[in-house]
Amino acid sequence: MNDTPLAERQARLQQRILAAVHAAGRRPEDVHLLAVSKHQPVDSLRALYTLGQRHFGENYVQEALAKQQELSDLSELVWHFIGPLQRNKTAWVAEHFSWVHSLDRLILAQRLSDQRGEDLPPLQVCLQVNISAEASKSGCSVAALPELAAAVAALPRLQLRGLMALPAPGDDDAFRRLAAAQAELVHCGHALDTLSMGMSDDLEAAIAAGANWVRIGSALFGPRKA
Ligand SMILES: *Cc1c(COP(=O)(O)O)cnc(C)c1O
C-alpha cells in the first residue's frame, strides 16, 4: 500500500482540526484525534503510527483483537473501544483496551469493572448518550444520566471521564446539548474532562462545542472498503 496519500490526509486533517481549535478560541492540547480504524488493514494503522498517531478506535472486538496481535510491537499504541458493547464480549474489552467510549448500561459497567485485570490501570470510560433520542440508537437518555454516572463512578476498576455521542444527521444542536449534560454532571460533583464527539463530517461543530476527542475514520484513511 502506498502511504503518501495517508500522510497527506493526516496532514490535511490535522490542519482542519487546528483551524477549528483556533476558530473556537481553544487550546490545541485539549483536542485529541482518535483514528477510527474499523475495516482498515493493519498496514494502514502501522503507517499512521509511524507518522505519530498513537490512539486508535475500533468497533468490533474480534477484528480489534486480531489487529492488536499483529501490532503488538507498537508499544505506545493506545486502543479505544467505540462500538456496540455486548455482554459476552466485556471480558475481552476489559483486558485489551485502555478506553471505552460506548458504555451505556450499568450491567456492562459492572462486568467491565469486575473483569478489569488488577495489573492494569483503571479502564477509562465515557458514557454514550442517545443525544438525538433516536429509537434505533444505543446510548442512555439524558434523563437517565445522573443515576448511571453515579453508579459507574462508584465502580472500583473504572474511571469515568465523560460523555460520548453520535448525533442524528441534521441535529445541529446536539453537541451543545451533550456539553450541557456534561456540565450538569460536573456541577453534581463528577470530575469529568472528556467529551467524545465529532466525526469526519462535523468535527468543526464538535470542536466549537467543546469536543476533547474527535473520532475520525474516512477523512483520515479514505473511504472504508467494507
Ligand atoms: C465509524 C465511526 C466513526 C468515524 O466515522 P467517519 O465518518 O468515518 O469519520 C466515529 N465514531 C464511531 C462510533 C464510529 O463507529
Ligand as a Chemical Component Dictionary entry (heavy atoms), coordinates in Angstrom:
data_LIG
# 
_chem_comp.id                   LIG 
_chem_comp.type                 NON-POLYMER 
_chem_comp.pdbx_formal_charge   0 
_chem_comp.three_letter_code    LIG 
# 
loop_
_chem_comp_atom.comp_id 
_chem_comp_atom.atom_id 
_chem_comp_atom.alt_atom_id 
_chem_comp_atom.type_symbol 
_chem_comp_atom.charge 
_chem_comp_atom.model_Cartn_x 
_chem_comp_atom.model_Cartn_y 
_chem_comp_atom.model_Cartn_z 
_chem_comp_atom.pdbx_ordinal 
LIG C1 C1 C 0 -17.096 4.813 12.188 1  
LIG C2 C2 C 0 -17.205 5.666 13.392 2  
LIG C3 C3 C 0 -16.596 6.939 13.452 3  
LIG C4 C4 C 0 -15.852 7.567 12.296 4  
LIG O1 O1 O 0 -16.719 7.976 11.278 5  
LIG P1 P1 P 0 -16.189 8.781 9.997  6  
LIG O2 O2 O 0 -17.404 9.446 9.486  7  
LIG O3 O3 O 0 -15.616 7.773 9.071  8  
LIG O4 O4 O 0 -15.168 9.765 10.469 9  
LIG C5 C5 C 0 -16.684 7.639 14.661 10 
LIG N1 N1 N 0 -17.326 7.144 15.719 11 
LIG C6 C6 C 0 -17.917 5.932 15.707 12 
LIG C7 C7 C 0 -18.618 5.435 16.926 13 
LIG C8 C8 C 0 -17.886 5.165 14.547 14 
LIG O5 O5 O 0 -18.486 3.965 14.531 15 
# 
loop_
_chem_comp_bond.comp_id 
_chem_comp_bond.atom_id_1 
_chem_comp_bond.atom_id_2 
_chem_comp_bond.value_order 
_chem_comp_bond.pdbx_ordinal 
LIG C1 C2 SING 1  
LIG C2 C3 SING 2  
LIG C2 C8 DOUB 3  
LIG C3 C4 SING 4  
LIG C3 C5 DOUB 5  
LIG C4 O1 SING 6  
LIG O1 P1 SING 7  
LIG P1 O2 DOUB 8  
LIG P1 O3 SING 9  
LIG P1 O4 SING 10 
LIG C5 N1 SING 11 
LIG N1 C6 DOUB 12 
LIG C6 C7 SING 13 
LIG C6 C8 SING 14 
LIG C8 O5 SING 15 
# 
